Amino acid sequence: MKRVFATAAIIDSGFLAFVFYTPIKDFLFAHQWFLTALAAAPALVITFLELRHSGEANELRREANVQRDRANEALAKIAAHTKKTPTKGEKNAERLQKYLGAKARV
């Protein structure tokens, strides 16, 4: 973003330098509003171009997010399929876990 502002400032300064060193300057001094419009024109054009670029970047980010979501879903499916099946001992341990630390009654 800083690069855009620097470019706009350089182009604007060059444009104004060109205008002030030509015979057009007498007309511009008589019509101050026109001078202001000419000074702002390059900055406005660059701003418009940068806004278009920004919209394109946002669209690409949206597309990247969709692709990332798809990849995460695929990874979740892979993780579900690679889950270890519990052994008979692990199943028994899980079932008896609630009795851990309880007093035994005979």
N, C-alpha and C positions, 0 to 999 in steps of 0.2 A: 504494500500500500504506500509506503514511503517513497518507493521508486516512481510510482505514478505521479505523486505530488511533485517530486523533483523534476520529472520530465515535463510536466505541465508548466512549472515555473520557468524552465529553460526555454521552452517553445514560446511561452508568453513574452518573456523578456526579449527574445530574438525578434519576435513580431513587432513589439513596440519600438525596438531600436531601428528596425527597417522603416517603420512608419515615420519616426521622428527625423530621419535623415533623408527624406524625400520631399518633394513639393506638396505632398498631401498634408503635411503638418499644418499649413496655414488654414486649410479648410477645417481640420480637426480642432484647431484652437478656437475657431468661430462657432463650432457646433460641439460643445463639450459632451453632450449625451451620446453622440456618435463615437467619440473617443472611448467613453466608458464601455459601450457595447463591443467595440473592437478589442478592447483589452480583455473582456470576459469571454469572447467567442472561442478562442483556442482551449481555454480551461473547460468550458462547457462541452465542447466536442470530445475532449479526452475523458471527461467524466461520463458522458453517455457511452462511449466505447468500453470503459471500465465496468460500467453497470451491466452491459450486455455480457461481458466476460464473467462477471460475478454470477449471473444467472446460469450460465453454462456450467460453472464450477459447482453450483448448488445441485444442479441436475446430476452431475457426475457423482457427487457425494451420495445423493439419494440412491443411485444405482449401486454404488459400492456397499451401502448399508443393506440393500436387499440381498446382494450376493453374500454378504457376511452372515445374514440371518439364515440363508439357505445352507451355508457351510456349517453353521452351528446346529441346525436341525439334523444334518447328515451325521455330524459327530455324535449327537445324542443317540441316534439310531445305532451307530457303531458301538457306542458304550453299552447300550442295552443288550446288544447281541454278544458282547464279550464278557458279560457279567458271569462270574463264577457260580456254578450251581452248588448249593450247600450239600455237604456230605451228611450221612445219617447221624453221625455224632454231633455235627453242628446244629442239625435240626432238633435233636434231643436237648442239647445245651440251651438252645433258644427257648424251648418249651419249659424247661425246668428253671429258667432264669428268675421267674417270679418267686420261686421258693427259696432263693438264695438268702441266707441269713434268718430264715424263719425257724421257729422251734418245731422240732419233729414230734409228732404224736403217734403213739403206737396203739 
